[in-house]
Amino acid sequence: MTEQGTARRPAKRRLIAGATAAATIAAGALVSSELVAGAGAATPVSSTQWQTCKVTLNGVQTTVDKAERTRTVVNGTGGSWAVVGFFVRTDGACTFKRVLKVDGRVGYNGISNGLTRRQGSGTTPSGTYTMTESFGNSPRPATALSYHRVKTGDYWVQDQNSAFYNTLRNSGLGGFLASTTGSNGSERLLDYTTQYAHSVVINFNRAPERRTVGRGSGIFLHVNGRGATAGCVSITKAGLRTLMSYLRSGDRITITA
């Protein structure tokens, strides 16, 4: 759920099959297949061995900075569907272990070019973006990210006339139109108890990247709702909690059609 004009579409969601096999990516090559979370001991928080490198993850070639511990890759598969892979560095210059692979949902109009996307288009922006913070209607999960527990009056500002556009702000502080309707309506976060049980903010069109009013506000990685999103990426709650347990501030997500 994000932006005005969200469409709901019933859809089947499933965790992609897999026993307990881990996947390892070495220099971009998939060594073994299928899901699941690996042991934390095998995935250091940091290492002097890590280097900036190009690697193929989830079928997508991307560049990972030496400071990044993880990479999330959203690979659109048609319509509002995607495969979401989550990869964590192990020791070595450019070695990754896949700890998660799930079916995900994107915008009801699919994935569009992040450089030209407009607010209200119902599309998920392609590109690579940092993730630096999170929030939720549920208690804080295990995560190194900053986590804001949503409270009464919290909105994600989509008011295009506000200096606080594309930020989380409480209505008690003012500075934006505290309405959920109209072209400048914002999201009242407590309205989405399922989707925003936990949510990671994708820094599309916001600091520390550039911000342009009208290109879009409130692009998150959140829990599945009943169908397609209006621009966010959604996955299972269990999958999101696994992902958040490894994420560090500044790790990136790559979204591609």
Contacts in CASP RR format, 6 or more apart in sequence:
PFRMAT RR
TARGET T0000
AUTHOR 0000-0000-0000
METHOD contacts of the structure
MODEL  1
MTEQGTARRPAKRRLIAGATAAATIAAGALVSSELVAGAGAATPVSSTQW
QTCKVTLNGVQTTVDKAERTRTVVNGTGGSWAVVGFFVRTDGACTFKRVL
KVDGRVGYNGISNGLTRRQGSGTTPSGTYTMTESFGNSPRPATALSYHRV
KTGDYWVQDQNSAFYNTLRNSGLGGFLASTTGSNGSERLLDYTTQYAHSV
VINFNRAPERRTVGRGSGIFLHVNGRGATAGCVSITKAGLRTLMSYLRSG
DRITITA
1 187 0 8 1.000
1 192 0 8 1.000
1 195 0 8 1.000
1 196 0 8 1.000
1 222 0 8 1.000
1 225 0 8 1.000
1 229 0 8 1.000
1 230 0 8 1.000
1 232 0 8 1.000
2 156 0 8 1.000
2 187 0 8 1.000
2 217 0 8 1.000
2 218 0 8 1.000
2 219 0 8 1.000
2 220 0 8 1.000
2 229 0 8 1.000
2 230 0 8 1.000
2 231 0 8 1.000
2 232 0 8 1.000
3 119 0 8 1.000
3 120 0 8 1.000
3 122 0 8 1.000
3 158 0 8 1.000
3 187 0 8 1.000
3 216 0 8 1.000
3 217 0 8 1.000
3 218 0 8 1.000
3 230 0 8 1.000
3 231 0 8 1.000
4 119 0 8 1.000
4 120 0 8 1.000
4 158 0 8 1.000
4 181 0 8 1.000
4 182 0 8 1.000
4 183 0 8 1.000
4 185 0 8 1.000
4 230 0 8 1.000
5 120 0 8 1.000
5 122 0 8 1.000
5 230 0 8 1.000
6 108 0 8 1.000
6 122 0 8 1.000
6 229 0 8 1.000
6 230 0 8 1.000
7 108 0 8 1.000
7 122 0 8 1.000
7 228 0 8 1.000
7 230 0 8 1.000
8 226 0 8 1.000
8 227 0 8 1.000
8 228 0 8 1.000
9 80 0 8 1.000
9 108 0 8 1.000
9 226 0 8 1.000
9 227 0 8 1.000
9 228 0 8 1.000
10 226 0 8 1.000
10 227 0 8 1.000
11 80 0 8 1.000
11 81 0 8 1.000
11 105 0 8 1.000
11 226 0 8 1.000
11 227 0 8 1.000
11 228 0 8 1.000
13 103 0 8 1.000
13 104 0 8 1.000
13 105 0 8 1.000
13 224 0 8 1.000
13 227 0 8 1.000
13 236 0 8 1.000
14 103 0 8 1.000
15 35 0 8 1.000
15 102 0 8 1.000
15 103 0 8 1.000
15 236 0 8 1.000
15 238 0 8 1.000
15 239 0 8 1.000
16 34 0 8 1.000
16 35 0 8 1.000
16 83 0 8 1.000
16 101 0 8 1.000
16 102 0 8 1.000
16 103 0 8 1.000
17 34 0 8 1.000
17 35 0 8 1.000
18 34 0 8 1.000
18 35 0 8 1.000
18 36 0 8 1.000
19 34 0 8 1.000
19 36 0 8 1.000
20 36 0 8 1.000
21 32 0 8 1.000
21 33 0 8 1.000
21 34 0 8 1.000
21 35 0 8 1.000
21 36 0 8 1.000
22 32 0 8 1.000
22 36 0 8 1.000
22 38 0 8 1.000
22 97 0 8 1.000
22 98 0 8 1.000
22 99 0 8 1.000
23 30 0 8 1.000
23 31 0 8 1.000
23 32 0 8 1.000
23 33 0 8 1.000
23 34 0 8 1.000
23 35 0 8 1.000
23 97 0 8 1.000
23 98 0 8 1.000
23 99 0 8 1.000
23 101 0 8 1.000
24 31 0 8 1.000
24 32 0 8 1.000
24 90 0 8 1.000
24 95 0 8 1.000
24 96 0 8 1.000
24 97 0 8 1.000
24 98 0 8 1.000
25 31 0 8 1.000
25 55 0 8 1.000
25 56 0 8 1.000
25 57 0 8 1.000
25 87 0 8 1.000
25 95 0 8 1.000
25 96 0 8 1.000
25 97 0 8 1.000
25 98 0 8 1.000
26 94 0 8 1.000
26 95 0 8 1.000
26 96 0 8 1.000
27 55 0 8 1.000
27 94 0 8 1.000
27 95 0 8 1.000
28 55 0 8 1.000
28 56 0 8 1.000
28 57 0 8 1.000
28 94 0 8 1.000
28 96 0 8 1.000
29 56 0 8 1.000
30 98 0 8 1.000
34 101 0 8 1.000
35 98 0 8 1.000
35 100 0 8 1.000
35 101 0 8 1.000
35 102 0 8 1.000
36 99 0 8 1.000
36 100 0 8 1.000
37 99 0 8 1.000
37 100 0 8 1.000
37 242 0 8 1.000
37 245 0 8 1.000
38 88 0 8 1.000
38 97 0 8 1.000
38 99 0 8 1.000
42 90 0 8 1.000
42 97 0 8 1.000
43 69 0 8 1.000
43 88 0 8 1.000
43 89 0 8 1.000
43 90 0 8 1.000
43 97 0 8 1.000
43 99 0 8 1.000
43 246 0 8 1.000
44 89 0 8 1.000
44 90 0 8 1.000
44 91 0 8 1.000
45 69 0 8 1.000
45 248 0 8 1.000
46 69 0 8 1.000
47 89 0 8 1.000
47 91 0 8 1.000
47 92 0 8 1.000
49 91 0 8 1.000
49 92 0 8 1.000
49 93 0 8 1.000
50 66 0 8 1.000
50 67 0 8 1.000
50 89 0 8 1.000
50 92 0 8 1.000
50 93 0 8 1.000
50 94 0 8 1.000
51 66 0 8 1.000
51 93 0 8 1.000
51 94 0 8 1.000
52 63 0 8 1.000
52 64 0 8 1.000
52 65 0 8 1.000
52 66 0 8 1.000
53 63 0 8 1.000
53 64 0 8 1.000
53 66 0 8 1.000
53 93 0 8 1.000
53 94 0 8 1.000
54 61 0 8 1.000
54 62 0 8 1.000
54 63 0 8 1.000
54 64 0 8 1.000
55 61 0 8 1.000
55 62 0 8 1.000
55 63 0 8 1.000
55 64 0 8 1.000
55 94 0 8 1.000
55 96 0 8 1.000
56 62 0 8 1.000
57 71 0 8 1.000
57 73 0 8 1.000
57 85 0 8 1.000
57 87 0 8 1.000
57 96 0 8 1.000
57 98 0 8 1.000
57 254 0 8 1.000
58 73 0 8 1.000
58 75 0 8 1.000
58 83 0 8 1.000
58 84 0 8 1.000
58 85 0 8 1.000
58 87 0 8 1.000
58 98 0 8 1.000
58 101 0 8 1.000
59 73 0 8 1.000
59 75 0 8 1.000
60 73 0 8 1.000
60 75 0 8 1.000
60 254 0 8 1.000
60 256 0 8 1.000
62 71 0 8 1.000
62 73 0 8 1.000
62 128 0 8 1.000
62 254 0 8 1.000
64 71 0 8 1.000
64 94 0 8 1.000
64 252 0 8 1.000
65 252 0 8 1.000
67 250 0 8 1.000
68 89 0 8 1.000
68 248 0 8 1.000
68 250 0 8 1.000
68 251 0 8 1.000
68 252 0 8 1.000
69 88 0 8 1.000
69 89 0 8 1.000
69 246 0 8 1.000
69 247 0 8 1.000
69 248 0 8 1.000
69 251 0 8 1.000
70 86 0 8 1.000
70 87 0 8 1.000
70 88 0 8 1.000
70 89 0 8 1.000
70 243 0 8 1.000
70 246 0 8 1.000
70 247 0 8 1.000
70 248 0 8 1.000
70 251 0 8 1.000
71 86 0 8 1.000
71 87 0 8 1.000
71 96 0 8 1.000
71 251 0 8 1.000
71 252 0 8 1.000
71 253 0 8 1.000
71 254 0 8 1.000
72 84 0 8 1.000
72 85 0 8 1.000
72 86 0 8 1.000
72 87 0 8 1.000
72 131 0 8 1.000
72 221 0 8 1.000
72 243 0 8 1.000
72 251 0 8 1.000
72 252 0 8 1.000
72 253 0 8 1.000
72 254 0 8 1.000
73 84 0 8 1.000
73 85 0 8 1.000
73 86 0 8 1.000
73 87 0 8 1.000
73 253 0 8 1.000
73 254 0 8 1.000
73 256 0 8 1.000
74 82 0 8 1.000
74 83 0 8 1.000
74 84 0 8 1.000
74 85 0 8 1.000
74 104 0 8 1.000
74 106 0 8 1.000
74 124 0 8 1.000
74 233 0 8 1.000
74 253 0 8 1.000
74 254 0 8 1.000
74 255 0 8 1.000
74 256 0 8 1.000
75 82 0 8 1.000
75 83 0 8 1.000
75 84 0 8 1.000
75 85 0 8 1.000
75 256 0 8 1.000
76 82 0 8 1.000
76 83 0 8 1.000
76 106 0 8 1.000
76 110 0 8 1.000
76 111 0 8 1.000
76 256 0 8 1.000
76 257 0 8 1.000
77 83 0 8 1.000
78 110 0 8 1.000
78 257 0 8 1.000
79 106 0 8 1.000
79 110 0 8 1.000
80 105 0 8 1.000
80 106 0 8 1.000
80 107 0 8 1.000
80 108 0 8 1.000
80 109 0 8 1.000
80 110 0 8 1.000
80 227 0 8 1.000
80 228 0 8 1.000
80 229 0 8 1.000
81 103 0 8 1.000
81 104 0 8 1.000
81 105 0 8 1.000
81 106 0 8 1.000
82 103 0 8 1.000
82 104 0 8 1.000
82 105 0 8 1.000
82 106 0 8 1.000
82 111 0 8 1.000
82 233 0 8 1.000
83 101 0 8 1.000
83 102 0 8 1.000
83 103 0 8 1.000
83 104 0 8 1.000
84 100 0 8 1.000
84 101 0 8 1.000
84 102 0 8 1.000
84 103 0 8 1.000
84 104 0 8 1.000
84 233 0 8 1.000
84 235 0 8 1.000
85 98 0 8 1.000
85 100 0 8 1.000
85 101 0 8 1.000
85 102 0 8 1.000
86 98 0 8 1.000
86 99 0 8 1.000
86 100 0 8 1.000
86 101 0 8 1.000
86 242 0 8 1.000
86 243 0 8 1.000
86 246 0 8 1.000
87 96 0 8 1.000
87 97 0 8 1.000
87 98 0 8 1.000
87 99 0 8 1.000
88 96 0 8 1.000
88 97 0 8 1.000
88 99 0 8 1.000
88 246 0 8 1.000
89 95 0 8 1.000
89 96 0 8 1.000
89 97 0 8 1.000
90 96 0 8 1.000
90 97 0 8 1.000
99 242 0 8 1.000
99 246 0 8 1.000
100 239 0 8 1.000
100 242 0 8 1.000
100 243 0 8 1.000
102 235 0 8 1.000
102 236 0 8 1.000
102 239 0 8 1.000
103 235 0 8 1.000
104 224 0 8 1.000
104 233 0 8 1.000
104 234 0 8 1.000
104 235 0 8 1.000
105 224 0 8 1.000
105 225 0 8 1.000
105 227 0 8 1.000
105 228 0 8 1.000
105 229 0 8 1.000
105 233 0 8 1.000
105 234 0 8 1.000
105 235 0 8 1.000
106 123 0 8 1.000
106 124 0 8 1.000
106 228 0 8 1.000
106 229 0 8 1.000
106 231 0 8 1.000
106 232 0 8 1.000
106 233 0 8 1.000
106 255 0 8 1.000
107 122 0 8 1.000
107 123 0 8 1.000
107 124 0 8 1.000
107 228 0 8 1.000
107 229 0 8 1.000
107 230 0 8 1.000
107 231 0 8 1.000
107 232 0 8 1.000
108 122 0 8 1.000
108 228 0 8 1.000
108 229 0 8 1.000
108 230 0 8 1.000
109 121 0 8 1.000
109 122 0 8 1.000
109 123 0 8 1.000
110 122 0 8 1.000
110 123 0 8 1.000
110 124 0 8 1.000
110 228 0 8 1.000
110 257 0 8 1.000
111 123 0 8 1.000
111 124 0 8 1.000
111 125 0 8 1.000
111 126 0 8 1.000
111 255 0 8 1.000
111 256 0 8 1.000
111 257 0 8 1.000
112 121 0 8 1.000
112 123 0 8 1.000
112 124 0 8 1.000
112 125 0 8 1.000
112 126 0 8 1.000
112 257 0 8 1.000
113 125 0 8 1.000
113 126 0 8 1.000
114 125 0 8 1.000
114 126 0 8 1.000
114 127 0 8 1.000
114 204 0 8 1.000
114 215 0 8 1.000
117 123 0 8 1.000
117 125 0 8 1.000
117 215 0 8 1.000
117 216 0 8 1.000
118 214 0 8 1.000
118 215 0 8 1.000
118 216 0 8 1.000
119 158 0 8 1.000
119 160 0 8 1.000
119 214 0 8 1.000
119 215 0 8 1.000
119 216 0 8 1.000
119 217 0 8 1.000
120 216 0 8 1.000
120 230 0 8 1.000
122 230 0 8 1.000
122 231 0 8 1.000
123 231 0 8 1.000
124 219 0 8 1.000
124 229 0 8 1.000
124 231 0 8 1.000
124 232 0 8 1.000
124 233 0 8 1.000
124 255 0 8 1.000
125 204 0 8 1.000
125 205 0 8 1.000
125 216 0 8 1.000
125 219 0 8 1.000
125 231 0 8 1.000
125 255 0 8 1.000
126 255 0 8 1.000
126 256 0 8 1.000
126 257 0 8 1.000
127 254 0 8 1.000
127 255 0 8 1.000
127 256 0 8 1.000
128 252 0 8 1.000
128 253 0 8 1.000
128 254 0 8 1.000
128 255 0 8 1.000
129 202 0 8 1.000
129 203 0 8 1.000
129 204 0 8 1.000
129 209 0 8 1.000
129 219 0 8 1.000
129 252 0 8 1.000
129 253 0 8 1.000
129 255 0 8 1.000
130 203 0 8 1.000
130 208 0 8 1.000
130 209 0 8 1.000
130 250 0 8 1.000
130 251 0 8 1.000
130 252 0 8 1.000
131 145 0 8 1.000
131 200 0 8 1.000
131 201 0 8 1.000
131 202 0 8 1.000
131 203 0 8 1.000
131 221 0 8 1.000
131 247 0 8 1.000
131 249 0 8 1.000
131 250 0 8 1.000
131 251 0 8 1.000
131 252 0 8 1.000
131 253 0 8 1.000
132 145 0 8 1.000
132 146 0 8 1.000
132 201 0 8 1.000
132 203 0 8 1.000
132 208 0 8 1.000
132 249 0 8 1.000
132 250 0 8 1.000
133 145 0 8 1.000
133 146 0 8 1.000
133 147 0 8 1.000
133 148 0 8 1.000
133 200 0 8 1.000
133 201 0 8 1.000
133 249 0 8 1.000
134 143 0 8 1.000
134 145 0 8 1.000
134 146 0 8 1.000
134 147 0 8 1.000
134 148 0 8 1.000
134 198 0 8 1.000
134 199 0 8 1.000
134 200 0 8 1.000
134 201 0 8 1.000
134 244 0 8 1.000
135 147 0 8 1.000
135 148 0 8 1.000
135 149 0 8 1.000
135 150 0 8 1.000
135 154 0 8 1.000
135 168 0 8 1.000
135 189 0 8 1.000
135 196 0 8 1.000
135 199 0 8 1.000
135 201 0 8 1.000
136 147 0 8 1.000
136 148 0 8 1.000
136 149 0 8 1.000
136 150 0 8 1.000
136 189 0 8 1.000
136 196 0 8 1.000
136 197 0 8 1.000
136 198 0 8 1.000
136 199 0 8 1.000
137 149 0 8 1.000
137 150 0 8 1.000
137 189 0 8 1.000
137 190 0 8 1.000
137 192 0 8 1.000
137 193 0 8 1.000
137 196 0 8 1.000
137 197 0 8 1.000
138 197 0 8 1.000
138 198 0 8 1.000
139 149 0 8 1.000
140 147 0 8 1.000
140 149 0 8 1.000
141 147 0 8 1.000
141 198 0 8 1.000
141 241 0 8 1.000
141 244 0 8 1.000
141 245 0 8 1.000
142 241 0 8 1.000
142 244 0 8 1.000
142 245 0 8 1.000
143 244 0 8 1.000
143 245 0 8 1.000
143 247 0 8 1.000
144 247 0 8 1.000
144 248 0 8 1.000
144 249 0 8 1.000
145 200 0 8 1.000
145 244 0 8 1.000
145 247 0 8 1.000
145 248 0 8 1.000
145 249 0 8 1.000
146 249 0 8 1.000
148 154 0 8 1.000
148 168 0 8 1.000
150 189 0 8 1.000
150 190 0 8 1.000
150 196 0 8 1.000
151 170 0 8 1.000
151 190 0 8 1.000
152 190 0 8 1.000
153 170 0 8 1.000
153 171 0 8 1.000
153 172 0 8 1.000
153 178 0 8 1.000
153 188 0 8 1.000
153 190 0 8 1.000
154 168 0 8 1.000
154 169 0 8 1.000
154 170 0 8 1.000
154 171 0 8 1.000
154 188 0 8 1.000
154 189 0 8 1.000
154 190 0 8 1.000
155 168 0 8 1.000
155 169 0 8 1.000
155 170 0 8 1.000
155 171 0 8 1.000
155 176 0 8 1.000
155 178 0 8 1.000
155 186 0 8 1.000
155 187 0 8 1.000
155 188 0 8 1.000
155 189 0 8 1.000
156 166 0 8 1.000
156 167 0 8 1.000
156 168 0 8 1.000
156 186 0 8 1.000
156 187 0 8 1.000
156 189 0 8 1.000
156 217 0 8 1.000
156 218 0 8 1.000
157 164 0 8 1.000
157 165 0 8 1.000
157 166 0 8 1.000
157 167 0 8 1.000
157 168 0 8 1.000
157 169 0 8 1.000
157 176 0 8 1.000
157 186 0 8 1.000
157 217 0 8 1.000
158 165 0 8 1.000
158 166 0 8 1.000
158 184 0 8 1.000
158 185 0 8 1.000
158 186 0 8 1.000
158 187 0 8 1.000
158 216 0 8 1.000
158 217 0 8 1.000
158 218 0 8 1.000
159 165 0 8 1.000
159 176 0 8 1.000
159 177 0 8 1.000
159 184 0 8 1.000
159 185 0 8 1.000
159 186 0 8 1.000
160 183 0 8 1.000
160 184 0 8 1.000
160 213 0 8 1.000
160 214 0 8 1.000
161 177 0 8 1.000
161 184 0 8 1.000
162 175 0 8 1.000
162 176 0 8 1.000
162 177 0 8 1.000
162 184 0 8 1.000
163 175 0 8 1.000
164 175 0 8 1.000
164 176 0 8 1.000
165 176 0 8 1.000
165 211 0 8 1.000
165 213 0 8 1.000
165 217 0 8 1.000
166 205 0 8 1.000
166 206 0 8 1.000
166 211 0 8 1.000
166 216 0 8 1.000
166 217 0 8 1.000
166 218 0 8 1.000
167 206 0 8 1.000
168 189 0 8 1.000
169 175 0 8 1.000
169 176 0 8 1.000
171 178 0 8 1.000
172 178 0 8 1.000
176 186 0 8 1.000
177 184 0 8 1.000
177 185 0 8 1.000
177 186 0 8 1.000
178 186 0 8 1.000
179 185 0 8 1.000
179 186 0 8 1.000
180 186 0 8 1.000
180 187 0 8 1.000
180 188 0 8 1.000
180 191 0 8 1.000
187 218 0 8 1.000
189 196 0 8 1.000
194 223 0 8 1.000
194 224 0 8 1.000
194 225 0 8 1.000
195 222 0 8 1.000
195 223 0 8 1.000
195 224 0 8 1.000
195 225 0 8 1.000
195 232 0 8 1.000
195 234 0 8 1.000
196 220 0 8 1.000
196 222 0 8 1.000
196 223 0 8 1.000
197 222 0 8 1.000
197 223 0 8 1.000
197 237 0 8 1.000
198 222 0 8 1.000
198 223 0 8 1.000
198 237 0 8 1.000
198 240 0 8 1.000
198 241 0 8 1.000
198 244 0 8 1.000
199 220 0 8 1.000
199 221 0 8 1.000
199 222 0 8 1.000
199 223 0 8 1.000
200 220 0 8 1.000
200 221 0 8 1.000
200 222 0 8 1.000
200 240 0 8 1.000
200 243 0 8 1.000
200 244 0 8 1.000
200 247 0 8 1.000
201 218 0 8 1.000
201 219 0 8 1.000
201 220 0 8 1.000
202 219 0 8 1.000
202 220 0 8 1.000
202 221 0 8 1.000
202 232 0 8 1.000
202 233 0 8 1.000
202 253 0 8 1.000
203 209 0 8 1.000
204 216 0 8 1.000
204 218 0 8 1.000
204 219 0 8 1.000
205 211 0 8 1.000
205 212 0 8 1.000
205 214 0 8 1.000
205 215 0 8 1.000
205 216 0 8 1.000
205 217 0 8 1.000
205 219 0 8 1.000
206 217 0 8 1.000
218 232 0 8 1.000
219 231 0 8 1.000
219 232 0 8 1.000
220 232 0 8 1.000
220 233 0 8 1.000
221 232 0 8 1.000
221 233 0 8 1.000
221 234 0 8 1.000
221 235 0 8 1.000
221 240 0 8 1.000
221 243 0 8 1.000
221 253 0 8 1.000
222 229 0 8 1.000
222 232 0 8 1.000
222 233 0 8 1.000
222 234 0 8 1.000
222 240 0 8 1.000
223 234 0 8 1.000
223 235 0 8 1.000
223 236 0 8 1.000
223 237 0 8 1.000
223 240 0 8 1.000
224 234 0 8 1.000
224 235 0 8 1.000
224 236 0 8 1.000
224 237 0 8 1.000
225 234 0 8 1.000
227 234 0 8 1.000
233 253 0 8 1.000
233 255 0 8 1.000
235 243 0 8 1.000
END
